Amino acid sequence: MQLRGVRIAGVARHAPARIVTNEDFERWLDTSDEWITTRTGMKRRHWAADDEATSDLAIVAARGALARAGLRPDDIDCFVVATATPDYIFPATACIVAAKLGAVGKPAFDISIACSGFIYGLTVASGLVRSGVYRRVLLVGAETLSKITNKDDRSTAILFGDGAGAVVLEACDADADSFLSAELGADGSSPETLFQEAGGSRRPFDHAAVDAGLGYIQMEGREVFKFAVTSMVAATDVALAKAELTRHDINFLIPHQANRRIIDAAVRVLEVPPEKVLVNIQEYGNTSSASIPMALAEAVEAGRVQDGDVVLFVGFGAGLSWGAVVWRWSALRSVA
Ligand code: UT7
């Protein structure tokens, strides 16, 4: 099999209609807009409706990415969804997304690596294209974290939002390859640092688990915070070295949107000017695997990434896990 290039042919995002503001939380939690804004940078987040599942958000983003690429679901060879909040524990949400798009019969699978999902997904999906296994892969990062967040726990309730971002990856000439390098990592020695305890095989759901709130996200916030900055910077440096580039070669940075202070600290170390960093945490909160593709879609819509730019995607999350991808942006085709 001959290696070839991969590019993003289309990208789009979708967030559910319901908006929850910091002031809304003040009505039932011992918190304030001031605390949330200064500690996280968040102002609003979007929450799915009761009857809205992750695949519902994923499909809207997927349709948008296909439209921007001028393609139909039939043109896609493989469907991948990165999510920590699948519709069901099984089957994979990607199977549902593909079927709802009308692409029954095509391969479809999920990637479960929480907030690092899009970075891992981009690496895996790009590999499938560059190795010649598939010509086009649809990759969606989609989450409904509001469904597994304890709304009465002020330390987590305010952090998470719902949304989806999708990219269509397609084969291109090797000399136009967008994928320059990736650096991925994981350390599963303390999964309880950030996890959903019940619902899996170690702690199946029963009444006691539900009563104890074990179906909700639990997090040691300070531990995750410390790890986040270090891992983002380290992953970036290794990924850049693999691409034979330096920090100063970064034209645009799209970080996982977990906390404004985490992003600012990492950006300071990496010496990337603020105008070259996409931050939309104020609008969406932390949408886990959806945050990076949603931010990319926003950057592309706003014309903030230019043809030939070196774009760095970097993130971290439960696992613990982390990753960075160095990507050379190639302009989308203009579709009538
Ligand atoms: O996608 C990856 C997953 N998650 C993350 O990346 C999150 C990483 N961690 C963080 O972003 C931060 O640790 C948090 C935003 C979660 C918390 O910020 P912090 O500055 O680390 O605060 P803290 O946990 O050290 O808590 C400081 C105080 C505590 O009170 P005491 O013990 O000092 O009296 C908390 O009880 O703030 C209190 N607190 C709040 N106060 C008002 C915690 N949450 C709230 C709140 N409103 N919502």
Boltz pocket constraint, residues with backbone or C-beta under 6 A from the ligand:
constraints:
  - pocket:
      binder: B
      contacts: [[A, 30], [A, 31], [A, 32], [A, 35], [A, 36], [A, 39], [A, 40], [A, 115], [A, 154], [A, 155], [A, 156], [A, 158], [A, 194], [A, 219], [A, 220], [A, 221], [A, 222], [A, 224], [A, 225], [A, 228], [A, 257], [A, 258], [A, 259], [A, 286], [A, 288], [A, 316], [A, 317], [A, 318]]
      max_distance: 6.0
